[in-house]
Amino acid sequence: MKSPVIVVAITLTAAILVAASLLIVVGTRKGPGTSTLNAPALQQPVQHAYLV
């Protein structure tokens, strides 16, 4: 029987691999040009509000 530490390490490794693969699949399902991973922030013009 394997020690509990080895079982936990294998389980955590498997969970991390499954989560990473799901993130990759979800990230690549979008059409071209719609990815938000490396998109630059939208440039909004700065509007100054002056209180008088």
Beta strands, then each sheet from edge to edge (+ up, - down):
end
